[in-house]
Amino acid sequence: MAEGDSADKDVQDKNWTESGETDGWLSQVLPGVLAVAFIIIVAVAVMAGEGALMGAARQTNSATLQTVLSNTIQRFEDWSQLQRRHAYTWANSPDLRADYPVLAELTPENARSSPEMERLRSGLGRWMAQYGYRSFDVISPEGIVLASSDLERIGERSPALSLVDPIQLNVSSGVLTRPVMEETGAGGDNTATQDVLTLYAIAPIRGDARENAPTLGYLAFAIDPLLDYSSTFEVGRTGLSGDTYVIDRNGRLLSNIRYDEEMVAADLLLAGHPSMLHLDARDPGLDITVLSRPDTPYEEWPLTVAASSVIADGRGENLRGYRDQRGVLVMGAWVWDARHDFGVITEIQVSEALAGANQARAVLRVFAVAMALSFILLAVLFSAHRNISRQKAQATAEANQRVRQILMTAAEGIYGIDGHGVVTFINPRACTMLGYEEHELVGKVMHSVVHHSYRDGSIYSKEDCPVHTAGVPIEANDQEVFWTKSGQPIPIEFSTTPIDPENLELGAVITFRDITKRRRDELSLRRYAQELKRSNAELQEFAYAASHDLQEPLRKIQAFGERLNNKYSASLDETGQHYLARMVDAAGRMRRLIDDLLSYSRVNSKTTSYLPVELSAVLADVVSDLEPRIASEEATVRIGELPAIEADPGQMHQLFLNLVANALKFRRPGVSPVVSVEGGVEVGENGAVARIQITDNGIGFEPRHAERIFGMFERLHGREEYDGTGVGLATCRKIAERHSGELTAWGEPDAGAVFTLILPVRQGAII
């Protein structure tokens, strides 16, 4: 019998050995295969993430470049329009129109000492000093200077007319030339010539006040392009390396660039000379801030990618990177301005534009490496665990000992119960938190010892206790308390895991931790949130008070302005009366703006009182308030049946007053305004809501501006066309949001606009 048992044992050991060898081979190869597969997956994911990250960064940079580009063009157009308007205003002033025929008949010698010349120099001299003009010339149709701030130029041929298209000049109210290099000085023995950068604002002198009246001559103002002209483009220099500049069709710079000093260091520009008209937008082929400039003549260098593209294509952008005039890698956007016949280019160094994305990419790569190393480590640990699990009794005992050590040193309280809630084991941390010794709890019903009562002392039955119910797994619960040996309750967060859901008699393992500190932290956070809310309320009140105090000096400006106009207007010349009217008008606009800001501040700071409101009655009051305006504009306002809702009556009146007044204001020329207000109640899954539509037949707007019009101080039209502060629609949307509603708009040019307002019928409903 013993020999048979020995033989059986030998066979069993042999089978075990063969199985162990197979398991050992798998345990060694499988982790490595899994690690390699995981590393490949992580690498692919990182490459995809980097691609998405850089794509998002380039989209952001594209939007920024396009915004800078459009803002720069608009800023220059505004400045250009101002110069043309100044030139046209003086060119067609009554004095100049009256004096021109006399000047045209005088010889240069007589013109220099004529009273007409003296009047012009006196009047225009003050204007030039105020607006920074360098000089003025009154020019005949043949291009001869008849009068000038520089008496020596009288009788000479003016260079200004050679810079413009005479036909375009005669049919316009004025033109602005591009910068040119003009030679000044007589060039004789005693006077050296000098090249000066100049651009001209030229306007025709009409025979009478009609716009199509015959042209008598021209008035030209000489402007220093290194002043306001350059600053309109320098504002587009964003960040630490951004630059915005303009070029002509040959790539010649028509404005200064940001890096004049670096171009001087590379011997491409003389010290003290501006880059405007002295440099081209050419690509050196290498970074001349680090390396020496190439030996190829400067004129043979190719134009930069941006310059070539804007000249050939008119519009474009490059977000991958190209070399600028220094050979530094930049990204940029550009557009050809046909009105002024030059290309506008805005650029920023790639290193700055992608700094954030590159940093995020580096973090992503570090994370990927850490993940790969972690998985390799896990694979090694898995292999070691497989080897350990193959050991027999000794390996099992060592593993159990390690588990016990972990249990004994865990930071959480851990204990086990059987199917009747009796403690089978408990770790030291649990005993420490509860104040018991291990022998005082093992073998006891845990619920009866530490979980017998609620926080208020009322009895907690076993049947209701989730901890005692071993068959119900609970991932996390932080609404319970355990009672310590000293009788003190401690808030806990616990989880229960059945040992075997199929055999509840085996019991469960409960893990818990003391969350007293977390509760204190949560209370501190709630107090901080309340303090932050109070602080925000005080800031809103401060903003309201500050805006309110601004009205007093404005009232004084208006009052004294009106007194000055009433008592002393006869003592002022036409220009003085014009300045006085502009001052009073500006003060009025500022006061209206402050009133609108106060209204907006009240919407933000006022405590909303919700009462039943009949919207039909509110619209009736609004129409009554606007009756004089409706009558004067021969407008028609149709009000349909509107529902009753819970709302703040005052804010509802302000909301509809702004919307109807807005519809009346933006009317089409020659078309009587028609405004329609219709509404009804809709019932959805979140309750009943009122949908009101305000429709007009006005000028409408581009659909892409549907959100922009609700921004603070946003105006789609100039103040000369339509008055306003740009605060009204922002206030309307804020009122809608304060009522848990929404306000949207739709429009088409010359097809009117539709404003859709959605408000809950009862406050508390979710839209």
Secondary structure, DSSP 8 states (H G I E B T S, - for coil): -HHHHHHHHHHHHHHHHHHHHHHHHHHHHHHHHHHHHHHHHHHHHHHHHHHHHHHHHHHHHHHHHHHHHHHHHHHHHHHHHHHHHHHHHHHT-HHHHHHHHHHHHS-HHHHHT-HHHHHHHHHHHHHHHHHTEEEEEEE-TTSBEEEESSGGGTTSB-SSGGGS-HHHHHHSS-EE---EEEEES--SSS---EEEEEEEEEEEEESSSSTTS-EEEEEEEEE-IIIIIHHHHHTT--TTT-EEEEE-TT-BBSS--TTHHHHHHTTSS-TT--STTT-B-B--SS-TTTS---SS-GGGS-B-HHHHHHHHTSEEEEEEEEE-TTS-EEEEEEEEETTTTEEEEEEEEHHHHTHHHHHHHHHHHHHHHHHHHHHHHHHHHHHHHHHHHTS-HHHHHHHHHHHHHHHHH-SSEEEEE-TTSBEEEE-HHHHHHHT--HHHHTTSBHHHHHSSB-TTS-B--GGG-TTT-TTS-EEEEEEEEEE-TTS-EEEEEEEEEES-TT-GGG-EEEEEEE-HHHHHHHHHHHHHHHHHHHHHHHHHHHHHHHHHHTHHHHHHHHHHHHHHHHHHGGGS-HHHHHHHHHHHHHHHHHHHHHHHHHHHHHHHHS----EEEEHHHHHHHHHHHTHHHHHHTT-EEEE----EEEE-HHHHHHHHHHHHHHHHHS--TTS--EEEEEEEEEEETTEEEEEEEEEE-S----GGGTTGGGSTT--SS-TTTS---S-HHHHHHHHHHHTT-EEEEEE-TTS-EEEEEEEESSTT---
